[in-house]
């Protein structure tokens, strides 16, 4: 106890002695401090006061320097103090103090600000320090311990547009000399906040407003002035990181390399450590699980670059990922980022790139893989990716918000490479290359409730075009083979400059038009606005609408075609569908032993569709024609009554119902025809003539010479222009009307030359409708009120007068 008491008394005596020494020699000490500092700087130091302190650093003794500032010679131009502090305490070695040698053991800095400033010309206020002589540099410096509290460090470099702002709550640094490398190892304990760390102020700050803390070791070489870290642990925003790097402090500006590693880091937390320009882009994305590992390297060793080279790598496992384009589930991938995609092109947003490799995950329950996905240029993001998937087609039904196309079964396999911008309004062209293969698909086109079954084939993407390669499908009993192309599909859909068009060839061994009556109904394409925020969903909806409303230019070929009682072969046609208009051109087919060419159009209006046709029929069996067209909707003359070979020019318009039947009384137009080798069998109007005249002749089965005429069709009325009928029983001239509702009203002129009769072997030759007939008998064939046809004498041509009035 006596020894301990003696040591304490001796220590207190020494402290009192040191305090008395500093107090009595304050002026000389202050002068010595200023002299020592001024010998090392080319600027000005200002000290408000200096005083001894025992209690501030007890049990050590120190002297305090108060209101101290350090300014370079150009301070009046930039007004930034290199150093300014309210209090600086310098702990002294008591024993050295007694011997007259000043030995600082620790420096305590409180409420201080250091501002390292470099102007646009490259001048820095750090030049306040004079260069040490070569001899002094060889001496091992005696570096005291350091304690900093409640202080701020600013670094501004105008010529590089860099700015750093660090708030130090508390930092301690204890040096240790390493003789082998002539370096100093600092044990540092740090608690600080990084307010700003902007390597380019226009891009924003890295690690902005984040707390930093930890105990680390830093090695510094006084000769090379290299400061380096090796896997030191720091907590940024309370998450642990490993730092490795070098800072070359002898360079102006100081160069550096820095590597940062961490694990199990939340995505938002990781994005928050990057600069604002990068962070704002990455904030468009999200991950449901933490990043498995992250590694970021900053390379600031190029003095010509304002920004350091940034390289970031993250590994993600089994996370739900949301992007502006699309959302994925159970995703695993490795992502890399660099701000210098093309070397030498600058380190900025335009030369930045995100690369995803080894992607595996699901989209809308569709398993997908991608070898490489890249996003380049963060100002105008450009996406390049390859996608591979095999899936059930029914999973696609929920992709688009408009239920235009729905799958009820089938599988799909997709292998595509996509390139295009991620933002609307970009002038860069979208391109897709690859294939989408369909197998055993059933597809319903909901606007018309039209279904294709057992669809198989390949949809090929070729740059800006979508090609349909040998798609095979069935519509009812009809088998279809489709080839076609949507040209420049993505540019049209994105730019909205023109309507999408499909150029295609459709072939079939046999087409049953009954399977396509759904197209007589008016199609309804939903006009709902997309509620989804995902760009991909909006794009799919846009594509769906574009495909549903596209113009179709089709070349049709079919070996056989039928509709109800109509049968044809060798069918060729050009079909154009625009909005609700259907245009037929260059239609040719074989029917009833002859041929037909046709052009026409249909306006799809729903319940009643306006149809117009122009057709030429050649050498057809008229009996089969009447059967095929259901006697053209009239009962005056039917397939049971007429036989022969038939030519006609038909120009008609009408309305057709959704069930493909002609609306009564809607037809208008002309039928210009001729019949060769004609035969009338049990035709009532002719048989009625037998009851009035030529009772001994058989009118039940007659043959006639070539029959020519032009029928004018106007609603329910068909006007028969003057027509010569030179038959085996007589020659007559017929004209008048046939009314679908009121029946027949015909004028029949029978020349008296018929009294001579004709021989069976006489030739049937027409004389012409304007030939001289000589004396004639006039008859009128008219349907009475009872619905029965009656033939009466008509010497005053009342039938013709009636027809004229009706006309």
C-alpha positions in Angstrom: 0.0 0.0 0.0 2.9 2.3 0.8 4.5 1.6 -2.6 1.1 2.2 -4.5 0.5 5.3 -2.5 4.0 6.5 -3.3 3.5 5.9 -7.0 0.2 7.8 -7.0 1.8 10.7 -5.1 4.7 10.7 -7.6 2.3 10.6 -10.6 0.2 13.4 -9.1 3.3 15.4 -8.5 4.4 15.0 -12.0 1.0 16.0 -13.3 1.0 19.1 -11.2 4.5 19.8 -12.3 3.5 19.4 -16.0 0.4 21.6 -15.5 2.5 24.3 -13.8 5.1 24.0 -16.5 2.5 24.5 -19.3 0.7 27.2 -17.4 3.8 29.2 -16.8 5.2 28.6 -20.3 1.9 28.9 -22.2 3.2 31.7 -24.4 6.4 30.0 -25.3 4.6 26.7 -26.0 2.0 28.5 -28.2 4.9 30.2 -30.0 6.6 26.9 -30.4 3.5 25.2 -31.8 2.9 28.0 -34.3 6.6 28.0 -35.3 6.6 24.2 -35.7 3.3 24.3 -37.8 4.4 27.3 -39.9 7.6 25.5 -40.7 5.6 22.8 -42.3 2.9 24.8 -44.1 2.7 27.6 -46.6 -0.4 29.2 -45.2 -1.7 30.6 -42.0 -2.6 29.0 -38.6 -4.8 30.8 -36.1 -5.1 29.7 -32.5 -7.6 31.3 -30.2 -6.1 30.0 -26.9 -3.9 27.3 -25.5 -4.1 25.9 -22.0 -3.1 23.0 -19.9 -5.6 20.3 -19.1 -5.6 17.5 -16.6 -9.2 16.6 -16.1 -10.1 16.5 -19.9 -7.6 13.6 -20.5 -7.1 12.4 -17.0 -5.0 10.5 -16.0 -3.0 11.8 -18.8 -1.9 15.4 -19.0 -2.4 17.5 -22.1 -2.7 21.0 -23.4 -5.7 22.1 -25.3 -5.7 24.2 -28.4 -9.0 26.1 -28.8 -10.6 27.8 -31.9 -7.8 26.7 -34.2 -8.0 27.1 -38.0 -5.6 26.3 -40.8 -5.9 28.1 -44.1 -3.9 28.0 -47.3 -2.6 31.1 -49.1 -5.6 31.3 -51.5 -8.3 31.1 -48.8 -9.7 34.4 -49.8 -10.6 33.0 -53.2 -12.4 29.8 -52.2 -13.2 30.4 -48.4 -12.7 26.8 -47.3 -10.6 26.3 -44.2 -8.4 23.3 -44.6 -8.9 22.6 -40.9 -11.0 24.2 -38.2 -11.7 22.9 -34.7 -13.3 24.1 -31.5 -11.0 21.9 -29.4 -7.8 19.9 -30.0 -6.2 18.2 -27.0 -2.6 17.1 -27.3 -1.6 14.5 -24.7 2.1 14.8 -23.7 4.6 12.3 -22.5 5.4 13.6 -19.0 8.8 12.2 -18.8 9.9 13.7 -22.0 8.4 16.9 -21.1 10.6 17.0 -17.9 13.6 16.3 -20.0 12.7 19.2 -22.3 11.6 17.1 -25.3 8.0 17.5 -26.6 6.5 14.0 -27.2 2.8 13.8 -28.2 1.2 10.5 -27.3 -2.3 11.2 -28.4 -4.3 13.9 -30.2 -8.0 14.4 -29.5 -10.0 16.4 -32.0 -13.5 17.6 -31.1 -16.1 19.5 -33.1 -13.8 19.9 -36.1 -14.2 20.3 -39.8 -11.6 19.4 -42.5 -12.3 20.6 -46.0 -10.0 19.3 -48.8 -10.7 21.5 -51.8 -9.5 21.4 -55.4 -10.6 24.0 -57.8 -11.3 23.7 -61.5 -7.7 24.5 -62.4 -6.4 21.6 -60.3 -5.1 23.8 -57.4 -5.8 22.2 -54.0 -5.7 23.7 -50.5 -3.8 20.5 -49.5 -0.8 22.2 -51.0 -0.6 24.1 -47.7 1.8 21.4 -46.5 5.4 21.9 -47.6 7.2 18.9 -49.0 9.5 17.2 -46.5 13.2 17.0 -47.3 14.6 13.7 -48.5 16.4 13.2 -45.1 13.3 13.7 -43.1 11.3 11.3 -45.2 13.8 8.5 -44.3 13.1 9.0 -40.6 10.5 6.9 -39.1 7.8 9.3 -38.0 6.5 9.2 -34.4 2.7 9.1 -34.9 0.5 9.6 -31.9 -2.8 7.9 -31.2 -5.8 9.8 -32.6 -9.3 10.3 -31.3 -11.9 12.3 -33.3 -15.3 13.2 -32.0 -18.3 14.9 -33.6 -16.3 16.1 -36.6 -16.9 16.5 -40.4 -14.7 15.7 -43.4 -15.4 17.3 -46.8 -13.6 16.5 -50.0 -14.5 18.6 -53.1 -12.8 18.3 -56.5 -14.3 20.8 -58.9 -12.4 19.7 -61.9 -13.8 16.2 -61.5 -17.2 17.2 -60.1 -16.5 15.0 -57.1 -17.8 15.6 -53.6 -17.5 13.7 -50.3 -19.1 14.4 -47.0 -18.4 12.2 -43.9 -19.7 12.9 -40.4 -17.5 11.2 -37.8 -19.2 10.6 -34.5 -16.2 8.8 -33.0 -13.0 7.4 -34.5 -9.9 6.1 -32.7 -6.7 5.2 -34.5 -3.7 3.5 -32.7 -0.5 3.2 -34.9 1.9 0.3 -34.8 5.2 0.3 -36.6 5.9 -2.6 -39.0 9.7 -2.6 -39.5 9.7 -5.3 -42.3 7.7 -3.1 -44.7 8.5 0.3 -43.1 4.7 0.7 -42.8 2.4 1.7 -40.1 -0.6 -0.4 -39.1 -3.5 1.5 -37.6 -6.1 -0.2 -35.4 -9.2 1.9 -36.1 -12.5 2.0 -34.4 -15.1 4.0 -36.4 -18.6 5.2 -36.0 -19.6 7.6 -38.7 -22.3 8.6 -41.3 -21.6 8.9 -45.0 -23.7 11.8 -46.1 -22.3 12.0 -49.7 -19.8 10.0 -51.7 -20.3 11.4 -55.2 -17.7 10.5 -57.8 -19.7 12.5 -60.2 -22.2 14.9 -58.6 -24.6 14.8 -61.5 -25.0 11.1 -61.0 -25.6 11.3 -57.2 -24.0 9.7 -54.3 -22.9 6.2 -53.4 -23.8 5.0 -49.8 -25.9 8.1 -49.3 -27.0 9.0 -45.7 -25.9 5.6 -44.4 -24.2 4.9 -41.0 -20.8 3.1 -41.0 -19.2 1.4 -38.0 -16.7 -1.2 -37.2 -13.2 -2.1 -35.9 -10.6 -2.4 -38.7 -6.9 -2.4 -39.5 -5.5 0.0 -42.0 -1.9 -0.1 -43.3 -0.1 3.0 -44.5 3.3 3.4 -46.1 4.7 6.9 -45.4 7.2 6.6 -48.2 4.8 5.4 -51.0 1.8 7.0 -49.3 -0.3 4.0 -50.1 -3.2 3.3 -47.7 -4.6 -0.2 -48.0 -7.3 -2.4 -46.4 -7.4 -6.2 -46.5 -10.8 -7.9 -45.9 -11.7 -5.5 -43.0 -15.2 -5.7 -41.6 -17.5 -2.7 -41.6 -21.2 -2.4 -41.0 -23.0 -0.1 -43.4 -26.5 0.7 -42.4 -26.0 -2.1 -39.8 -25.3 -4.8 -42.4 -21.8 -6.4 -42.4 -19.4 -5.9 -45.4 -15.9 -6.9 -46.2 -13.6 -4.2 -47.6 -10.4 -4.7 -49.6 -8.6 -1.9 -51.3 -5.7 0.5 -51.9 -5.6 4.3 -51.9 -2.7 6.0 -53.6 -2.5 9.3 -51.7 0.7 10.5 -53.4 -1.4 11.1 -56.6 -3.3 14.2 -57.2 -6.2 13.4 -57.3 -5.8 10.3 -55.2 -6.3 7.1 -57.0 -7.8 4.0 -55.5 -9.2 0.5 -56.0 -11.9 -0.9 -53.6 -13.7 -4.2 -53.4 -16.8 -4.7 -51.2 -18.3 -8.1 -50.4 -21.4 -9.1 -48.5 -24.0 -11.9 -48.2 -27.8 -12.1 -47.5 -28.4 -8.5 -48.4 -31.9 -7.2 -49.1 -32.2 -6.0 -52.7 -33.5 -2.5 -51.7 -30.6 -2.2 -49.3 -28.1 -3.1 -52.0 -29.6 -0.6 -54.5 -29.6 2.1 -51.8 -25.7 1.8 -51.6 -25.3 2.8 -55.3 -25.4 6.3 -56.8 -28.7 7.9 -57.6 -28.6 7.4 -61.3 -28.1 3.7 -60.9 -30.4 3.5 -57.9 -33.3 5.1 -59.7 -33.0 2.5 -62.4 -32.7 -0.4 -60.1 -35.6 0.7 -58.0 -37.9 -0.3 -60.9 -37.0 -3.9 -60.0 -37.6 -5.9 -56.8 -36.7 -9.3 -55.2 -38.7 -11.1 -52.6 -35.7 -12.7 -51.0 -32.3 -11.4 -50.0 -29.4 -11.5 -52.4 -27.3 -14.6 -51.6 -24.0 -12.8 -52.3 -22.9 -9.4 -53.6 -19.5 -8.2 -54.8 -18.8 -4.6 -55.9 -15.5 -3.2 -57.1 -14.7 0.4 -57.7 -11.6 1.2 -59.8 -10.5 4.8 -59.6 -7.0 4.4 -61.0 -7.6 6.3 -64.2 -6.9 10.0 -63.5 -8.6 10.9 -66.8 -12.0 9.5 -65.7 -14.3 11.4 -63.4 -16.1 8.2 -62.4 -14.5 5.1 -61.1 -15.1 1.9 -63.0 -18.0 0.1 -61.2 -18.4 -3.6 -61.4 -21.2 -5.3 -59.4 -22.1 -9.0 -59.2 -25.0 -10.5 -57.3 -26.2 -14.0 -56.9 -30.0 -14.6 -56.4 -31.7 -17.9 -55.6 -35.4 -18.8 -55.7 -36.8 -15.2 -55.6 -39.9 -13.6 -57.0 -38.6 -10.8 -59.3 -40.6 -7.8 -60.5 -39.4 -5.7 -63.5 -41.0 -3.0 -65.5 -41.3 -5.5 -68.3 -42.6 -8.6 -66.6 -42.7 -10.5 -63.2 -41.1 -13.8 -62.5 -41.4 -16.3 -59.7 -38.9 -18.7 -58.2 -36.1 -17.1 -60.1 -32.4 -17.9 -59.8 -29.6 -16.1 -61.6 -26.3 -14.2 -61.5 -26.5 -10.5 -62.3 -23.5 -8.3 -63.3 -23.4 -4.5 -63.6 -20.8 -2.2 -65.1 -20.8 1.5 -65.9 -18.3 1.0 -68.7 -19.8 -1.5 -71.1 -17.6 -0.5 -74.1 -14.1 0.4 -73.0 -13.1 3.9 -73.8 -16.7 5.1 -74.3 -17.1 6.7 -70.9 -18.4 5.7 -67.5 -21.9 6.9 -67.5 -25.5 5.7 -67.8 -25.4 5.5 -71.6 -22.4 3.1 -71.4 -23.8 1.0 -68.5 -24.9 -2.6 -68.7 -26.8 -5.1 -66.7 -26.2 -8.8 -67.5 -28.2 -11.7 -66.2 -26.8 -15.2 -66.7 -28.0 -18.7 -65.9 -31.6 -17.5 -65.4 -34.2 -20.1 -64.3 -37.6 -19.3 -63.1 -41.3 -19.1 -64.0 -43.5 -16.5 -65.7 -47.3 -16.9 -65.3 -46.7 -20.5 -64.3 -44.6 -21.0 -67.4 -41.1 -22.5 -66.6 -38.5 -20.4 -68.4 -34.7 -20.4 -68.9 -32.4 -17.8 -70.3 -28.7 -18.2 -71.0 -28.0 -14.4 -71.1 -30.1 -11.3 -70.6 -28.5 -7.9 -71.0 -29.9 -4.4 -70.5 -27.6 -1.7 -72.0 -27.8 2.1 -71.8 -29.7 3.1 -68.7 -30.9 6.4 -70.4 -32.6 4.5 -73.3 -32.6 0.9 -72.0 -32.1 -1.8 -74.7 -32.9 -5.4 -73.8 -31.2 -8.4 -75.4 -32.2 -11.8 -74.2 -32.7 -15.4 -75.2 -35.7 -17.3 -73.7 -36.5 -21.0 -73.7 -39.7 -22.5 -72.4 -42.0 -25.5 -72.7 -45.5 -25.1 -71.3 -49.2 -25.9 -71.2 -50.9 -23.4 -73.5 -53.8 -22.9 -71.1 -51.4 -21.0 -68.8 -51.3 -18.2 -71.4 -55.0 -17.4 -70.9 -54.3 -15.0 -68.0 -51.5 -13.1 -69.7 -53.6 -10.6 -71.6 -56.4 -8.7 -69.9 -58.4 -8.9 -73.1 -59.7 -12.4 -73.6 -59.4 -12.3 -77.4 -57.7 -15.7 -77.8 -58.2 -18.5 -75.3 -56.5 -22.0 -75.3 -58.4 -25.0 -74.0 -55.6 -27.5 -74.5 -52.2 -28.0 -76.1 -48.5 -27.5 -75.5 -46.0 -24.9 -76.6 -42.3 -24.8 -76.9 -40.5 -21.4 -77.3 -36.9 -20.6 -78.2 -36.4 -17.0 -79.1 -33.9 -14.2 -79.0 -35.3 -10.7 -78.4 -33.8 -7.3 -78.9 -35.6 -4.0 -78.3 -36.1 -0.9 -76.1 -37.7 -1.2 -72.7 -39.3 2.3 -73.0 -42.1 3.5 -75.2 -41.4 6.0 -77.9 -37.9 4.7 -78.5 -36.8 4.7 -82.2 -34.7 1.5 -81.8 -36.4 -1.3 -83.7 -37.7 -4.4 -81.9 -36.5 -7.7 -83.3 -37.3 -11.2 -82.3 -35.6 -14.3 -83.8 -36.6 -17.9 -83.0 -39.6 -20.3 -82.9 -42.8 -20.9 -81.0 -44.0 -24.5 -81.7 -47.6 -25.5 -81.1 -48.8 -29.0 -80.6 -52.4 -30.3 -80.2 -53.7 -26.9 -79.5 -57.4 -25.9 -79.3 -57.9 -22.2 -79.8 -61.0 -20.1 -79.5 -61.2 -16.7 -81.1 -63.7 -15.2 -78.6 -64.8 -12.1 -80.6 -66.6 -14.4 -83.0 -66.7 -17.6 -80.9 -64.7 -19.4 -83.6 -62.7 -22.4 -82.6 -59.7 -24.1 -84.2 -58.9 -27.6 -82.9 -55.8 -29.8 -83.0 -53.5 -27.0 -84.1 -49.9 -27.8 -84.7 -47.0 -26.1 -86.4 -44.4 -23.4 -86.0 -44.6 -19.6 -85.5 -41.2 -18.3 -86.6 -39.8 -14.9 -85.5 -37.5 -13.4 -88.1 -36.2 -10.0 -87.1 -39.2 -7.7 -87.3 -41.5 -10.2 -89.0 -43.7 -13.0 -87.6 -43.9 -16.0 -90.0 -46.4 -18.8 -89.8 -44.8 -22.0 -91.0 -47.2 -24.8 -92.0 -49.7 -24.3 -89.3 -52.2 -27.2 -89.5 -55.6 -26.8 -87.8 -59.2 -28.0 -88.0 -62.4 -25.9 -88.1 -65.2 -28.4 -87.6 -64.8 -30.9 -90.5 -62.4 -28.6 -92.4 -58.7 -29.2 -92.4 -56.6 -26.0 -92.9 -53.0 -25.5 -93.8 -51.7 -22.0 -93.2 -48.6 -20.2 -94.2 -48.2 -16.5 -93.8 -46.3 -13.5 -92.4 -46.9 -10.4 -90.3 -44.4 -7.9 -91.7 -42.7 -5.4 -89.5 -45.0 -6.4 -86.7 -43.3 -4.9 -83.7 -42.4 -1.6 -85.3 -46.0 -1.1 -86.3 -47.4 -2.1 -82.9 -44.9 0.2 -81.0 -45.1 3.2 -83.3 -48.9 2.9 -84.0 -48.2 4.4 -87.4 -50.2 1.9 -89.4 -52.4 -1.2 -89.1 -51.0 -4.6 -88.8 -51.5 -6.9 -91.8 -51.3 -10.6 -92.4 -50.2 -11.9 -95.8 -51.0 -15.6 -96.0 -51.7 -18.7 -98.1 -54.5 -21.0 -96.9 -54.9 -24.4 -98.4 -57.3 -27.3 -97.7 -58.2 -30.7 -99.2 -61.8 -29.8 -98.5 -63.5 -26.7 -97.1 -67.0 -26.8 -95.6 -68.2 -23.2 -95.5 -70.7 -24.2 -92.8 -67.7 -24.3 -90.4 -67.1 -20.6 -91.0 -70.5 -19.0 -90.5 -69.2 -17.5 -87.3 -67.6 -14.9 -89.4 -71.0 -13.7 -90.5 -71.5 -12.5 -87.0 -70.2 -9.1 -86.1 -66.9 -9.4 -84.1 -66.5 -7.5 -80.9 -62.9 -6.7 -79.8 -62.7 -5.5 -76.2 -61.6 -1.9 -75.8 -60.7 -2.2 -72.1 -57.6 -0.3 -70.8 -54.9 -2.3 -69.3 -54.8 -2.1 -65.5 -51.5 -3.7 -65.1 -48.4 -1.6 -64.5 -46.1 -4.2 -66.1 -44.9 -3.2 -69.6 -44.9 -6.8 -70.8 -48.6 -7.3 -70.0 -49.5 -4.0 -71.7 -47.4 -5.1 -74.7 -49.1 -8.5 -74.9 -52.5 -6.8 -74.7 -51.5 -4.5 -77.4 -50.3 -7.4 -79.6 -53.5 -9.3 -78.9 -55.6 -6.3 -80.0 -53.4 -5.7 -83.0 -53.7 -9.3 -84.2 -57.4 -9.4 -83.7 -57.9 -6.1 -85.6 -55.3 -6.7 -88.3 -56.0 -6.6 -92.1 -55.8 -10.1 -93.7 -54.6 -10.6 -97.3 -55.1 -14.3 -98.1 -54.6 -16.6 -101.1 -57.0 -19.5 -100.8 -56.6 -22.9 -102.5 -58.9 -25.8 -101.9 -59.4 -29.1 -103.8 -63.0 -29.2 -102.7 -65.5 -26.7 -101.3 -69.1 -27.2 -100.1 -71.8 -25.3 -98.5 -75.2 -26.8 -97.9 -76.0 -28.2 -101.5 -73.2 -26.4 -103.2 -70.2 -28.4 -104.2 -67.1 -27.1 -106.1 -63.5 -28.2 -106.8 -60.2 -26.6 -107.7 -61.0 -23.5 -105.7 -58.7 -20.5 -105.9 -59.4 -17.1 -104.4 -57.9 -13.8 -103.1 -59.5 -12.7 -99.9 -58.9 -9.4 -98.1 -60.4 -8.6 -94.7 -60.2 -5.0 -93.5 -62.1 -4.0 -90.3 -65.5 -5.5 -91.0 -65.2 -5.6 -94.8 -64.4 -8.8 -96.7 -63.3 -8.4 -100.3 -63.1 -11.4 -102.7 -61.1 -11.1 -105.9 -60.0 -13.5 -108.6 -62.2 -16.4 -107.3 -62.2 -19.3 -109.6 -63.7 -22.8 -109.2 -65.2 -25.7 -111.0 -68.9 -26.4 -110.4 -71.7 -28.3 -112.0 -69.5 -29.5 -114.8 -68.5 -25.9 -115.7 -66.4 -23.1 -114.3 -67.1 -19.9 -112.3 -65.1 -16.8 -111.7 -66.2 -14.3 -109.1 -65.4 -11.1 -107.3 -67.4 -9.5 -104.5 -67.5 -8.0 -101.0 -69.3 -8.4 -97.7 -69.8 -5.8 -95.0 -69.9 -7.6 -91.7 -72.7 -5.8 -89.8 -74.0 -8.6 -87.6 -77.6 -9.7 -88.0 -77.7 -8.6 -91.7 -74.5 -8.5 -93.8 -74.4 -6.6 -97.0 -73.1 -8.7 -99.9 -72.4 -7.9 -103.5 -71.0 -10.3 -106.2 -70.0 -10.2 -109.8 -69.6 -13.6 -111.4 -69.2 -15.4 -114.7 -70.5 -18.9 -115.0 -69.5 -21.0 -118.0 -70.9 -24.3 -119.4 -72.5 -25.3 -116.1 -75.3 -27.9 -115.7 -78.2 -25.6 -115.0 -80.0 -28.3 -113.1 -77.1 -28.7 -110.6 -76.8 -24.9 -110.4 -80.4 -24.6 -109.3 -79.9 -27.4 -106.8 -76.7 -25.8 -105.4 -78.2 -22.4 -104.9 -81.6 -23.7 -103.6 -83.4 -22.4 -106.7 -82.1 -18.8 -105.9 -84.8 -18.3 -103.2 -87.7 -18.5 -105.7 -90.4 -21.1 -106.6 -91.2 -20.0 -110.1 -88.8 -22.4 -111.8 -86.9 -25.0 -109.8 -84.3 -27.7 -110.4 -87.1 -30.2 -111.2 -88.1 -28.1 -114.2 -85.0 -27.1 -116.0 -82.0 -28.8 -117.6 -79.2 -27.8 -120.0 -75.9 -26.1 -120.2 -75.7 -22.7 -118.6 -73.6 -19.5 -119.1 -74.3 -16.3 -117.0 -73.0 -13.0 -116.0 -74.4 -12.2 -112.6 -74.2 -8.8 -110.8 -76.2 -8.9 -107.6 -76.2 -7.3 -104.1 -78.2 -8.7 -101.2 -78.2 -9.1 -97.4 -77.2 -12.3 -95.8 -78.1 -13.4 -92.2 -75.8 -14.8 -89.6 -76.9 -18.2 -90.7 -75.8 -17.6 -94.3 -79.4 -17.3 -95.7 -80.4 -14.5 -98.1 -82.7 -12.0 -96.4 -86.0 -12.1 -98.3 -86.6 -9.3 -100.8 -83.0 -7.9 -100.3 -81.5 -9.0 -103.7 -80.9 -6.4 -106.4 -79.0 -6.6 -109.7 -79.0 -8.4 -113.0 -78.6 -11.9 -114.4 -77.6 -12.1 -118.0 -77.7 -15.7 -119.2 -77.9 -18.2 -122.0 -79.0 -21.8 -121.8 -77.9 -24.4 -124.4 -79.5 -27.8 -125.0 -82.2 -26.6 -122.7 -85.1 -28.7 -121.5 -88.2 -27.8 -119.5 -90.0 -30.5 -117.6 -93.4 -30.1 -116.0 -93.0 -26.3 -115.9 -96.5 -25.1 -114.9 -96.6 -21.8 -116.8 -95.8 -23.7 -120.1 -98.2 -26.5 -119.3 -101.0 -23.9 -118.6 -100.6 -22.8 -122.3 -101.7 -26.3 -123.4 -105.0 -25.7 -121.6 -105.6 -22.5 -123.6 -104.0 -23.3 -126.9 -102.4 -26.2 -128.7 -104.2 -28.7 -126.6 -103.0 -31.6 -128.7 -99.3 -30.9 -128.1 -97.3 -32.2 -125.1 -95.9 -29.4 -123.1 -94.7 -31.6 -120.2 -91.2 -32.1 -121.6 -89.9 -29.7 -124.2 -86.5 -28.9 -125.6 -85.6 -25.5 -126.8 -83.0 -23.6 -128.8 -80.3 -21.5 -127.1 -82.2 -19.4 -124.6 -80.9 -15.9 -123.9 -82.2 -13.2 -121.6 -81.5 -10.7 -118.9 -83.3 -10.8 -115.6 -83.5 -7.6 -113.5 -83.8 -8.4 -109.8 -85.2 -5.8 -107.5 -86.1 -7.1 -104.1 -89.0 -9.5 -104.3 -89.6 -8.8 -108.1 -87.7 -10.4 -111.0 -88.3 -8.7 -114.3 -88.0 -11.0 -117.4 -87.1 -9.0 -120.4 -88.4 -10.1 -123.8 -87.2 -13.6 -124.3 -87.5 -15.9 -127.4 -88.2 -19.5 -126.6 -87.9 -21.7 -129.7 -88.9 -25.2 -128.5 -90.0 -28.5 -129.8 -93.6 -27.6 -129.3 -93.7 -24.0 -130.4 -92.0 -20.7 -130.7 -93.0 -17.9 -128.3 -91.9 -14.7 -126.8 -92.2 -14.1 -123.0 -91.8 -11.1 -120.9 -93.1 -9.9 -117.5 -92.4 -10.2 -113.8 -92.1 -12.8 -111.2 -93.0 -11.6 -107.7 -91.7 -13.6 -104.7 -94.9 -12.7 -102.9 -97.6 -12.1 -105.5 -96.5 -14.7 -108.0 -96.2 -14.6 -111.9 -97.5 -12.0 -114.3 -96.2 -12.8 -117.8 -97.1 -11.7 -121.3 -96.8 -14.6 -123.8 -96.7 -13.9 -127.5 -97.3 -17.0 -129.7 -96.9 -16.4 -133.4 -99.6 -18.2 -135.6 -96.8 -19.7 -137.6 -96.7 -22.3 -134.7 -99.9 -23.8 -136.3 -97.8 -25.6 -138.8 -96.0 -27.5 -136.1 -92.5 -28.9 -136.4 -91.0 -32.2 -137.2 -88.9 -34.1 -134.7 -85.7 -33.7 -136.8 -86.1 -29.9 -137.4 -83.3 -27.7 -136.1 -84.1 -25.4 -133.2 -82.8 -22.1 -134.2 -83.7 -18.7 -132.7 -84.7 -15.9 -135.0 -84.1 -13.1 -132.5 -86.4 -11.2 -130.2 -86.8 -8.4 -132.7 -87.6 -10.6 -135.7 -90.9 -10.3 -137.6 -93.3 -12.7 -136.0 -96.4 -12.2 -138.1 -99.9 -12.6 -136.7 -99.7 -13.7 -133.0 -101.9 -14.8 -130.2 -101.4 -12.9 -126.9 -101.8 -14.8 -123.6 -101.3 -13.7 -120.0 -99.9 -16.1 -117.3 -100.9 -14.6 -113.9 -101.1 -16.0 -110.4 -104.6 -15.5 -109.1 -105.8 -14.5 -105.7 -106.1 -18.2 -104.8 -102.3 -18.6 -105.5 -102.9 -20.7 -108.6 -101.4 -19.8 -112.0 -103.9 -19.0 -114.7 -103.4 -18.5 -118.4 -105.9 -16.2 -120.2 -106.3 -14.5 -123.5 -104.6 -11.0 -123.5 -105.3 -9.4 -126.8 -104.8 -5.9 -125.4 -101.4 -6.7 -123.8 -102.6 -5.9 -120.2 -99.7 -7.9 -118.8 -97.2 -5.6 -120.5 -99.1 -2.5 -119.3 -99.1 -3.8 -115.8 -95.4 -4.5 -115.9 -94.7 -1.1 -117.3 -96.6 0.5 -114.4 -94.8 -1.5 -111.9 -91.4 -0.6 -113.5 
